[in-house]
């Protein structure tokens, strides 16, 4: 498997990326997608992807950075055109924190989606990584109103309940789980994971955050921990680990249009 969502340009990994990726490989996690948060860091994530064969990147503005403008949509487009960039985002809405204000988040989201729609008409089309925290009822109608294919959306770091999962699935989107699904106080997330069909699920870390059990509290979380989360989801869903690996790899390859590097799943 690969870690479909991490932040290798965060300070936690400064000077350690090669070591972190080798640790992941030994755990059966053979690659990673490092995710952009601002138009200022898109070049940094691309440089990491360019310098590592099995690392890819995204290009977009995270809602919690929506007040860090001005946003350079031209830079986001340039990075998105690179072969190692496999998605827009992460973008969306976050109602957990008081700032940035909802109006600011919504305006940046609207601008970003409008640009992505324009670029699609110009022939630049990538899947979209969504950040949605306590905002399903706000975000999904906005997504429905676009001309973008909902099957090309993934709700990353899902922390909602089964009702939220059903809303995302009814939209047509994929759902990706982090180490939160392993937490004893997150039963609703585990119940949501049971609900998601094998052909609509992915696995990630959101490193350096959200280390799964039994590494909860360890900082930084690292891409190698994807294997721990994957194993727990397989248990939750009552499927063999190898079968689950095959499913998430097929989903990853189809969604991001990449090939998951071959390696045996971690034992």
C-alpha contacts under 8 A as a table, 3 or more apart, distances in Angstrom:
res1	aa1	res2	aa2	distance
1	X	28	X	6.65
1	X	29	X	5.09
1	X	30	X	6.10
1	X	31	X	7.41
1	X	227	X	7.74
1	X	245	X	6.39
1	X	248	X	7.31
1	X	249	X	5.84
1	X	260	X	6.57
1	X	261	X	7.78
1	X	265	X	7.14
2	X	29	X	4.95
2	X	30	X	5.35
2	X	31	X	4.60
2	X	32	X	5.26
2	X	33	X	7.87
2	X	204	X	7.78
2	X	226	X	7.54
2	X	249	X	7.73
2	X	260	X	6.67
3	X	6	X	6.79
3	X	29	X	6.71
3	X	31	X	6.31
3	X	32	X	4.54
3	X	33	X	6.37
3	X	203	X	6.75
3	X	204	X	4.77
3	X	205	X	6.41
3	X	223	X	5.68
3	X	224	X	7.88
3	X	226	X	5.91
4	X	32	X	5.66
4	X	33	X	5.06
4	X	34	X	7.84
4	X	202	X	7.56
4	X	203	X	6.49
4	X	204	X	5.04
4	X	205	X	7.71
4	X	252	X	7.50
5	X	32	X	6.91
5	X	33	X	5.32
5	X	34	X	6.04
5	X	35	X	6.25
5	X	156	X	7.71
5	X	204	X	5.20
5	X	205	X	6.20
5	X	206	X	5.34
5	X	207	X	7.57
6	X	32	X	7.09
6	X	33	X	6.24
6	X	34	X	4.96
6	X	35	X	5.95
6	X	204	X	7.18
6	X	205	X	6.02
6	X	206	X	4.38
6	X	207	X	4.70
6	X	208	X	7.10
6	X	223	X	7.06
7	X	10	X	5.78
7	X	34	X	4.98
7	X	35	X	5.42
7	X	36	X	7.45
7	X	206	X	6.69
7	X	207	X	5.79
7	X	208	X	6.66
8	X	13	X	5.96
8	X	17	X	6.91
8	X	34	X	5.65
8	X	35	X	7.80
8	X	45	X	7.56
8	X	48	X	7.80
8	X	207	X	7.59
8	X	208	X	7.93
9	X	13	X	6.61
9	X	14	X	7.08
9	X	34	X	7.60
9	X	44	X	6.83
9	X	45	X	6.30
9	X	48	X	7.68
10	X	13	X	6.01
10	X	14	X	7.06
10	X	208	X	7.61
11	X	14	X	5.14
12	X	208	X	6.79
12	X	220	X	6.34
13	X	16	X	5.08
13	X	17	X	5.79
13	X	20	X	7.76
14	X	17	X	6.90
15	X	18	X	7.97
16	X	19	X	5.27
16	X	20	X	6.04
17	X	20	X	5.03
17	X	21	X	6.07
18	X	21	X	5.22
18	X	22	X	6.19
19	X	22	X	5.19
19	X	23	X	6.18
20	X	23	X	5.09
20	X	24	X	6.24
20	X	222	X	6.85
20	X	223	X	7.31
20	X	224	X	7.79
21	X	24	X	4.95
21	X	25	X	6.18
21	X	30	X	7.86
21	X	31	X	7.33
21	X	223	X	7.31
21	X	224	X	7.79
22	X	25	X	4.98
22	X	26	X	6.30
23	X	26	X	5.31
23	X	27	X	6.53
23	X	224	X	6.22
24	X	27	X	5.07
24	X	28	X	6.43
24	X	29	X	4.89
24	X	30	X	6.53
24	X	31	X	7.74
24	X	222	X	7.66
24	X	223	X	5.69
24	X	224	X	3.82
24	X	225	X	7.61
25	X	28	X	5.07
25	X	29	X	4.89
25	X	30	X	4.77
25	X	31	X	7.40
25	X	224	X	7.22
26	X	29	X	7.22
26	X	224	X	7.94
26	X	266	X	7.89
27	X	224	X	5.65
27	X	225	X	7.99
27	X	227	X	6.86
27	X	265	X	7.74
27	X	266	X	5.31
28	X	224	X	7.52
28	X	227	X	7.03
28	X	263	X	6.25
28	X	264	X	6.21
28	X	265	X	5.01
28	X	266	X	4.68
29	X	32	X	7.95
29	X	223	X	7.08
29	X	224	X	5.80
29	X	226	X	6.95
29	X	227	X	6.70
29	X	265	X	7.75
29	X	266	X	7.89
30	X	54	X	7.11
30	X	260	X	7.33
30	X	261	X	5.80
30	X	262	X	7.32
30	X	263	X	6.87
31	X	54	X	4.78
31	X	55	X	5.56
31	X	260	X	7.28
31	X	261	X	6.97
32	X	54	X	6.68
32	X	55	X	4.92
32	X	56	X	6.40
32	X	223	X	7.18
33	X	55	X	5.62
33	X	56	X	4.60
33	X	57	X	5.05
33	X	58	X	7.34
34	X	45	X	6.29
34	X	49	X	7.52
34	X	55	X	7.09
34	X	56	X	6.21
34	X	57	X	4.74
34	X	58	X	6.72
35	X	45	X	6.88
35	X	57	X	5.57
35	X	58	X	5.05
35	X	59	X	7.13
35	X	89	X	7.31
35	X	90	X	6.81
36	X	39	X	7.74
36	X	41	X	6.32
36	X	42	X	5.60
36	X	45	X	6.36
36	X	57	X	7.21
36	X	58	X	5.55
36	X	59	X	5.29
36	X	60	X	5.77
36	X	61	X	6.93
36	X	62	X	7.57
36	X	89	X	6.62
36	X	90	X	6.57
37	X	41	X	6.80
37	X	42	X	7.63
37	X	59	X	7.72
37	X	60	X	6.11
37	X	61	X	4.89
37	X	62	X	4.65
37	X	65	X	6.85
37	X	89	X	7.37
37	X	90	X	6.46
38	X	41	X	5.43
38	X	42	X	6.59
38	X	60	X	6.10
38	X	61	X	4.48
38	X	62	X	6.39
38	X	65	X	6.57
38	X	68	X	7.82
38	X	71	X	7.53
39	X	42	X	5.45
39	X	59	X	7.56
39	X	60	X	6.39
39	X	61	X	6.26
39	X	71	X	5.81
39	X	72	X	5.52
39	X	73	X	7.06
39	X	75	X	6.34
39	X	76	X	5.90
40	X	43	X	7.18
40	X	71	X	7.95
40	X	72	X	7.61
41	X	44	X	5.12
41	X	45	X	6.46
42	X	45	X	5.33
42	X	46	X	6.22
42	X	58	X	7.65
42	X	59	X	5.77
42	X	60	X	7.41
42	X	75	X	7.30
42	X	76	X	6.61
42	X	79	X	6.64
43	X	46	X	5.06
43	X	47	X	6.17
43	X	75	X	7.94
43	X	79	X	6.88
44	X	47	X	5.12
44	X	48	X	6.46
45	X	48	X	5.21
45	X	49	X	6.30
45	X	57	X	5.99
45	X	58	X	7.56
46	X	49	X	4.98
46	X	50	X	5.99
46	X	56	X	7.60
46	X	57	X	6.04
46	X	58	X	7.97
46	X	79	X	6.90
46	X	84	X	7.21
46	X	85	X	7.11
47	X	50	X	5.05
47	X	51	X	6.15
48	X	51	X	5.29
48	X	52	X	6.39
48	X	55	X	7.32
49	X	52	X	5.42
49	X	53	X	7.20
49	X	54	X	7.64
49	X	55	X	4.77
49	X	56	X	4.80
49	X	57	X	6.00
49	X	84	X	6.28
49	X	85	X	7.98
50	X	53	X	7.08
50	X	55	X	7.62
50	X	56	X	7.75
50	X	84	X	6.73
52	X	55	X	5.47
54	X	261	X	7.25
55	X	84	X	7.78
56	X	84	X	5.08
56	X	85	X	5.85
56	X	86	X	6.60
57	X	84	X	6.27
57	X	85	X	4.73
57	X	86	X	6.08
57	X	87	X	7.15
58	X	80	X	7.13
58	X	85	X	5.25
58	X	86	X	5.80
58	X	87	X	4.70
58	X	88	X	5.36
58	X	89	X	6.02
58	X	90	X	7.46
59	X	76	X	5.47
59	X	77	X	7.71
59	X	79	X	6.40
59	X	80	X	5.87
59	X	85	X	7.09
59	X	87	X	6.50
59	X	88	X	4.83
59	X	89	X	5.40
59	X	90	X	7.40
60	X	76	X	6.07
60	X	88	X	5.43
60	X	89	X	4.05
60	X	90	X	5.69
60	X	91	X	6.45
60	X	112	X	7.83
61	X	65	X	6.64
61	X	66	X	6.57
61	X	71	X	7.95
61	X	89	X	6.08
61	X	90	X	6.17
61	X	91	X	5.64
61	X	112	X	7.80
62	X	65	X	5.32
62	X	66	X	6.38
62	X	89	X	6.77
62	X	90	X	5.22
62	X	91	X	4.77
62	X	92	X	6.90
62	X	131	X	7.34
63	X	66	X	4.92
63	X	91	X	5.82
63	X	92	X	5.65
63	X	93	X	5.53
63	X	94	X	6.45
63	X	100	X	7.75
63	X	105	X	5.55
63	X	108	X	7.67
63	X	109	X	7.39
63	X	131	X	7.47
64	X	67	X	7.48
64	X	94	X	6.96
64	X	99	X	7.34
64	X	100	X	6.12
64	X	105	X	7.57
65	X	68	X	5.35
65	X	100	X	7.49
66	X	69	X	6.76
66	X	100	X	6.82
66	X	104	X	6.63
66	X	105	X	5.65
66	X	108	X	6.05
67	X	100	X	6.07
67	X	104	X	6.64
67	X	105	X	7.60
68	X	71	X	7.51
72	X	75	X	5.42
72	X	76	X	6.64
73	X	76	X	5.00
73	X	77	X	6.17
73	X	112	X	7.86
73	X	115	X	7.63
74	X	77	X	5.08
74	X	78	X	6.16
75	X	78	X	5.06
75	X	79	X	6.26
76	X	79	X	5.41
76	X	80	X	6.10
77	X	80	X	4.96
77	X	81	X	6.34
77	X	119	X	7.92
78	X	81	X	5.35
78	X	82	X	7.09
79	X	82	X	5.44
79	X	85	X	6.62
80	X	83	X	7.94
80	X	85	X	5.40
80	X	86	X	7.37
80	X	87	X	7.28
80	X	88	X	7.11
80	X	124	X	7.95
80	X	126	X	7.94
81	X	85	X	7.00
81	X	124	X	7.10
82	X	85	X	5.45
83	X	86	X	7.28
86	X	126	X	6.34
86	X	127	X	7.26
86	X	256	X	5.67
86	X	257	X	7.29
86	X	258	X	7.92
87	X	126	X	5.05
87	X	127	X	4.94
87	X	128	X	5.51
87	X	129	X	6.64
87	X	256	X	6.94
88	X	91	X	7.74
88	X	126	X	6.30
88	X	127	X	6.25
88	X	128	X	4.79
88	X	129	X	6.17
89	X	128	X	5.86
89	X	129	X	4.98
89	X	130	X	6.58
90	X	128	X	7.25
90	X	129	X	4.87
90	X	130	X	5.39
90	X	131	X	5.98
91	X	109	X	6.82
91	X	128	X	7.84
91	X	129	X	6.53
91	X	130	X	5.14
91	X	131	X	5.50
92	X	105	X	7.83
92	X	109	X	6.16
92	X	130	X	5.42
92	X	131	X	4.80
92	X	132	X	5.78
92	X	139	X	6.92
93	X	102	X	7.88
93	X	105	X	6.34
93	X	106	X	7.18
93	X	109	X	7.65
93	X	131	X	6.25
93	X	132	X	5.33
93	X	133	X	6.70
93	X	135	X	6.19
93	X	138	X	7.89
93	X	139	X	6.54
94	X	97	X	6.82
94	X	105	X	7.97
94	X	131	X	7.16
94	X	132	X	5.79
94	X	133	X	4.77
94	X	134	X	6.55
94	X	135	X	6.20
95	X	98	X	7.27
95	X	102	X	7.49
95	X	133	X	5.99
95	X	134	X	5.41
95	X	135	X	5.84
96	X	133	X	6.30
96	X	134	X	6.25
97	X	100	X	7.55
98	X	101	X	6.31
99	X	102	X	7.58
100	X	104	X	6.36
100	X	105	X	6.48
101	X	104	X	5.38
101	X	105	X	6.44
102	X	105	X	5.05
102	X	106	X	6.01
103	X	106	X	5.13
103	X	107	X	6.15
104	X	107	X	5.23
104	X	108	X	6.30
105	X	108	X	5.36
105	X	109	X	6.03
106	X	109	X	4.98
106	X	110	X	6.02
107	X	110	X	5.08
107	X	111	X	6.18
108	X	111	X	5.04
108	X	112	X	5.99
109	X	112	X	5.06
109	X	113	X	6.07
110	X	113	X	5.27
110	X	114	X	6.05
111	X	114	X	5.14
111	X	115	X	6.28
112	X	115	X	5.20
112	X	116	X	6.24
113	X	116	X	4.97
113	X	117	X	6.10
113	X	146	X	7.60
114	X	117	X	5.14
114	X	118	X	6.21
115	X	118	X	4.97
115	X	119	X	6.05
116	X	119	X	5.05
116	X	120	X	6.06
116	X	125	X	7.80
117	X	120	X	5.05
117	X	121	X	6.43
117	X	146	X	7.63
117	X	147	X	6.71
117	X	148	X	6.72
118	X	121	X	5.20
118	X	122	X	6.42
119	X	122	X	4.87
119	X	123	X	6.30
119	X	124	X	5.12
119	X	125	X	6.87
120	X	123	X	5.05
120	X	124	X	4.79
120	X	125	X	4.80
121	X	124	X	7.28
126	X	152	X	7.73
126	X	256	X	7.86
127	X	152	X	4.65
127	X	153	X	5.98
127	X	154	X	7.90
127	X	255	X	6.95
127	X	256	X	6.75
128	X	152	X	6.13
128	X	153	X	4.90
128	X	154	X	6.45
129	X	153	X	6.08
129	X	154	X	5.20
129	X	155	X	6.45
129	X	156	X	6.45
130	X	153	X	6.78
130	X	154	X	5.82
130	X	155	X	4.86
130	X	156	X	5.82
131	X	155	X	6.35
131	X	156	X	6.05
131	X	157	X	7.45
132	X	135	X	5.54
132	X	136	X	6.39
132	X	139	X	7.25
132	X	155	X	6.77
132	X	156	X	7.68
132	X	158	X	7.74
133	X	136	X	7.38
133	X	158	X	7.99
133	X	159	X	7.18
133	X	160	X	7.72
134	X	160	X	7.24
135	X	138	X	5.19
135	X	139	X	5.89
136	X	139	X	5.21
136	X	140	X	5.73
136	X	164	X	6.58
136	X	167	X	7.59
136	X	168	X	7.91
137	X	140	X	5.93
137	X	141	X	7.05
138	X	141	X	6.39
138	X	142	X	7.09
139	X	142	X	5.27
139	X	143	X	6.33
140	X	143	X	5.06
140	X	144	X	6.12
140	X	167	X	7.94
140	X	168	X	7.63
140	X	171	X	7.55
141	X	144	X	5.00
141	X	145	X	6.28
142	X	145	X	5.27
142	X	146	X	6.93
143	X	146	X	5.46
143	X	148	X	7.70
143	X	150	X	7.67
144	X	147	X	7.84
144	X	150	X	7.63
144	X	171	X	7.62
148	X	152	X	7.71
149	X	152	X	5.49
149	X	153	X	7.47
150	X	153	X	5.35
150	X	171	X	6.26
150	X	172	X	5.28
150	X	173	X	5.48
151	X	154	X	7.99
151	X	171	X	7.95
151	X	172	X	5.02
151	X	173	X	4.84
151	X	174	X	6.95
152	X	173	X	6.61
152	X	174	X	7.74
152	X	255	X	6.86
153	X	172	X	7.91
153	X	173	X	5.00
153	X	174	X	6.19
154	X	173	X	5.55
154	X	174	X	4.43
154	X	175	X	5.40
154	X	176	X	6.75
155	X	158	X	6.26
155	X	168	X	7.46
155	X	173	X	7.13
155	X	174	X	6.26
155	X	175	X	4.88
155	X	176	X	6.06
156	X	175	X	6.22
156	X	176	X	4.76
156	X	177	X	6.62
157	X	176	X	5.78
157	X	177	X	5.08
157	X	178	X	5.32
157	X	204	X	7.54
157	X	205	X	8.00
157	X	206	X	7.02
158	X	175	X	6.70
158	X	176	X	6.03
158	X	177	X	5.36
158	X	178	X	7.19
158	X	189	X	7.41
159	X	177	X	7.88
159	X	180	X	7.07
159	X	181	X	7.86
159	X	189	X	5.78
160	X	163	X	7.77
160	X	164	X	5.55
160	X	165	X	6.83
160	X	188	X	7.04
160	X	189	X	5.98
160	X	192	X	7.51
161	X	164	X	5.30
161	X	165	X	6.35
161	X	188	X	4.83
161	X	189	X	5.50
161	X	191	X	7.17
161	X	192	X	5.63
162	X	165	X	4.89
162	X	166	X	6.13
162	X	188	X	6.65
162	X	189	X	7.22
162	X	191	X	6.15
162	X	192	X	4.19
162	X	193	X	7.92
162	X	195	X	6.94
163	X	166	X	5.10
163	X	167	X	6.41
163	X	192	X	7.83
164	X	167	X	5.08
164	X	168	X	6.40
165	X	168	X	5.14
165	X	169	X	6.10
165	X	175	X	7.64
165	X	192	X	5.91
165	X	195	X	7.56
165	X	196	X	7.34
166	X	169	X	5.01
166	X	170	X	5.90
166	X	195	X	7.90
167	X	170	X	5.13
167	X	171	X	6.25
168	X	171	X	5.12
168	X	172	X	6.59
168	X	173	X	5.67
168	X	174	X	7.43
168	X	175	X	7.44
169	X	172	X	5.01
169	X	173	X	5.46
169	X	174	X	6.90
169	X	175	X	7.81
169	X	196	X	7.67
170	X	173	X	7.56
173	X	200	X	7.45
174	X	200	X	4.81
174	X	201	X	5.89
174	X	202	X	7.43
175	X	196	X	7.50
175	X	200	X	6.32
175	X	201	X	5.15
175	X	202	X	6.26
176	X	201	X	5.67
176	X	202	X	4.39
176	X	203	X	5.23
176	X	204	X	6.72
177	X	180	X	7.35
177	X	181	X	6.56
177	X	193	X	7.82
177	X	201	X	7.81
177	X	202	X	6.47
177	X	203	X	5.10
177	X	204	X	6.08
177	X	205	X	7.85
177	X	229	X	7.90
178	X	181	X	6.23
178	X	203	X	6.30
178	X	204	X	5.15
178	X	205	X	4.92
178	X	206	X	6.64
178	X	210	X	7.07
178	X	212	X	7.45
178	X	226	X	7.70
178	X	229	X	6.55
179	X	182	X	5.44
179	X	183	X	7.19
179	X	204	X	7.88
179	X	205	X	6.31
179	X	210	X	5.67
179	X	211	X	5.59
179	X	212	X	3.85
179	X	213	X	7.01
179	X	226	X	7.83
179	X	228	X	7.92
179	X	229	X	5.41
180	X	183	X	5.39
180	X	186	X	6.73
180	X	189	X	7.43
180	X	210	X	6.45
180	X	211	X	7.86
180	X	212	X	6.42
181	X	186	X	6.40
181	X	187	X	7.67
181	X	189	X	5.49
181	X	190	X	5.29
181	X	193	X	7.71
181	X	212	X	7.82
181	X	229	X	7.32
181	X	232	X	7.86
181	X	233	X	7.41
182	X	186	X	7.45
182	X	190	X	7.40
182	X	212	X	5.87
182	X	213	X	5.77
182	X	229	X	6.63
182	X	232	X	6.38
182	X	233	X	7.86
183	X	186	X	5.31
183	X	187	X	7.54
183	X	212	X	7.12
183	X	213	X	6.52
184	X	187	X	6.46
186	X	189	X	5.45
186	X	190	X	6.69
187	X	190	X	5.06
187	X	191	X	6.16
188	X	191	X	5.00
188	X	192	X	6.18
189	X	192	X	4.96
189	X	193	X	6.28
190	X	193	X	5.01
190	X	194	X	6.48
190	X	233	X	7.78
190	X	236	X	6.88
191	X	194	X	5.17
191	X	195	X	6.66
192	X	195	X	5.12
192	X	196	X	6.62
193	X	196	X	5.37
193	X	233	X	7.00
193	X	236	X	7.36
193	X	237	X	7.25
194	X	197	X	7.89
194	X	236	X	6.33
194	X	237	X	5.21
196	X	200	X	6.38
196	X	201	X	6.37
197	X	200	X	5.42
197	X	201	X	6.66
198	X	201	X	5.69
198	X	244	X	7.55
198	X	247	X	6.10
198	X	248	X	7.48
199	X	247	X	6.42
199	X	248	X	7.52
199	X	250	X	7.99
199	X	251	X	6.23
200	X	251	X	6.93
201	X	248	X	6.38
201	X	251	X	7.08
202	X	248	X	5.28
202	X	251	X	6.81
202	X	252	X	6.84
203	X	226	X	6.70
203	X	229	X	7.21
203	X	230	X	6.33
203	X	248	X	7.04
204	X	223	X	7.72
204	X	226	X	5.58
204	X	229	X	7.77
205	X	208	X	7.71
205	X	209	X	7.28
205	X	210	X	6.88
205	X	211	X	7.15
205	X	221	X	7.16
205	X	222	X	7.12
205	X	223	X	6.13
205	X	225	X	6.75
205	X	226	X	5.60
205	X	229	X	7.94
206	X	209	X	5.67
206	X	210	X	6.80
206	X	221	X	7.91
207	X	210	X	6.85
207	X	211	X	7.51
207	X	220	X	6.75
207	X	221	X	4.89
207	X	222	X	5.40
207	X	223	X	6.50
208	X	211	X	7.75
208	X	219	X	6.59
208	X	220	X	4.49
208	X	221	X	4.41
208	X	222	X	6.05
209	X	219	X	7.06
209	X	220	X	6.40
209	X	221	X	5.42
210	X	216	X	7.09
210	X	217	X	7.74
210	X	221	X	6.32
211	X	215	X	5.69
211	X	216	X	4.83
211	X	217	X	6.42
211	X	218	X	6.12
211	X	219	X	7.26
211	X	220	X	7.50
211	X	221	X	4.67
211	X	222	X	7.57
211	X	225	X	7.04
212	X	215	X	5.43
212	X	216	X	5.03
212	X	225	X	6.91
212	X	228	X	6.79
212	X	229	X	6.23
213	X	216	X	4.85
213	X	228	X	7.50
213	X	229	X	7.96
215	X	218	X	5.60
218	X	221	X	6.23
221	X	225	X	7.00
222	X	225	X	5.78
222	X	226	X	7.95
223	X	226	X	5.65
224	X	227	X	6.26
224	X	228	X	7.99
225	X	228	X	5.20
225	X	229	X	6.67
226	X	229	X	5.24
226	X	230	X	6.10
227	X	230	X	5.02
227	X	231	X	6.08
227	X	266	X	6.79
228	X	231	X	5.22
228	X	232	X	6.36
229	X	232	X	5.16
229	X	233	X	6.24
230	X	233	X	5.17
230	X	234	X	6.19
230	X	241	X	7.79
230	X	244	X	7.61
230	X	245	X	7.57
231	X	234	X	5.16
231	X	235	X	6.39
231	X	241	X	6.08
232	X	235	X	5.06
232	X	236	X	6.21
233	X	236	X	4.89
233	X	237	X	6.09
234	X	237	X	5.16
234	X	238	X	5.91
234	X	239	X	5.28
234	X	240	X	6.36
234	X	241	X	5.61
234	X	244	X	5.89
235	X	238	X	4.95
235	X	239	X	6.40
235	X	240	X	7.63
235	X	241	X	7.76
239	X	243	X	6.61
239	X	244	X	6.53
240	X	243	X	5.20
240	X	244	X	6.27
241	X	244	X	5.01
241	X	245	X	6.13
242	X	245	X	5.02
242	X	246	X	6.21
242	X	265	X	6.95
243	X	246	X	5.12
243	X	247	X	6.27
244	X	247	X	5.03
244	X	248	X	6.24
245	X	248	X	5.37
245	X	249	X	6.00
245	X	265	X	7.09
246	X	249	X	5.24
246	X	250	X	6.14
247	X	250	X	5.21
247	X	251	X	6.23
248	X	251	X	4.97
248	X	252	X	5.96
249	X	252	X	5.00
249	X	253	X	6.09
249	X	260	X	6.45
250	X	253	X	5.23
250	X	254	X	6.12
251	X	254	X	5.19
251	X	255	X	5.90
252	X	255	X	5.27
252	X	256	X	5.84
252	X	257	X	7.57
252	X	258	X	7.40
252	X	260	X	7.55
253	X	256	X	5.59
253	X	257	X	5.12
253	X	258	X	4.89
253	X	259	X	5.44
253	X	260	X	6.47
254	X	257	X	5.29
254	X	258	X	7.36
